[in-house]
Amino acid sequence: MSTLQTLDRGLEAIDIVSRRTGGISPAALADELGVHRAGAYRILATLEQRHLVAKGHDGLYRLGSGALVVAGRFMSQYRTAAQPVVQELADATGCTAFVSIADRDESVAIAVAEPAARGAIGVRYTMGARHPLEHGADGLAILAQRPERDSDIAAVTRARTLGYALTEGEIQSGTVGLAVATGGAFTSDAEASIGIIRLGRPGDLDVDALLPLVQAARDSLTRQY
């Protein structure tokens, strides 16, 4: 399939700018894109007109407010697509189900559902709840899909080996959680996980029975994106 080189360079420029949190100069952008400075200036001017990048007082370019608007719309679509899948998972397992994404060094729940027939094993887990990535099955599952590092904690290594994360009492006392990474189902950069949480201890979770249901929910999300 043929592509538009100008559009591709503009999108690549947005990606480069987004990764330079301290800002980037037109000259540095030109070098990374492999274009003349004049070309980089035209790309930046076009993106700035759309508020996708903004020029700071230091002359460096960073993401603009337009990128935030697009990101917000993406998250709305993301949540809309994930919610029915999460509800189905909750009903199938009888546990509270969730989808979480990585936000810097934290995990944030962006879709949460409780089983329609809620029983004693249910647990309240609110949308927008956040905690360190190294705590909780959702965060560990996200970390486990990243390349191996010497600094990885044992729980991340174990989750990477098993293909899922299993935790006890890390988010709420007396709860257990099970999660798997989505593997970049939504975008290559959207690190996410899907899983379940309930009251109890690890032995109370029938992993052999529940893991296939969680994996099927993950696959359902993948097919949508």
MOGI-V270372 format. One record per backbone hydrogen bond with DSSP energy under -1.0 kcal/mol. CO is the residue of the C=O (numbers start at 1). NH is the residue of the N-H. Records with the same first field share a line. If there is no record, write none. Layout:
CO: NH + NH
//
This chain:
4: 8
5: 9
6: 10
7: 11
8: 12
9: 13
10: 14
11: 15
12: 16
13: 17
14: 18
15: 19
19: 21
20: 23
24: 61
25: 29
26: 30
27: 31
28: 32
29: 33
30: 34 + 35
36: 40
37: 41
38: 42
39: 43
40: 44
41: 45
42: 46
43: 47
44: 48
45: 49
46: 50
47: 52
48: 51
51: 66
52: 64
54: 62
56: 59
60: 56
61: 24
62: 54
64: 67
65: 69
66: 70
67: 71
68: 72
69: 73
70: 74
71: 75
72: 76
73: 77
74: 78
75: 79
76: 80
77: 81
78: 82
79: 83
82: 86
83: 87
84: 88
85: 89
86: 90
87: 91
88: 92
89: 93
90: 94
96: 197
97: 113
98: 195
99: 110 + 111
100: 193
101: 108
103: 106
105: 133
106: 103
107: 131
108: 101
109: 128
111: 99
113: 97
116: 118
119: 122
121: 199
126: 129
129: 109
131: 107
132: 135
136: 140
137: 141
138: 142
139: 143
140: 144
142: 145
143: 146
149: 152
153: 157
154: 158
155: 159
156: 160
157: 161
158: 162
159: 163
165: 179
167: 177
172: 175
174: 200
175: 169
176: 198
177: 167
178: 196
179: 165
180: 194
189: 191
191: 102
192: 182
193: 100
194: 180
195: 98
196: 178
197: 96
198: 176
201: 204
202: 205
205: 207
206: 210
207: 211
210: 214
211: 215
212: 216
213: 217
214: 218
215: 219
216: 220
217: 221
218: 222
219: 223
220: 224
221: 225
//
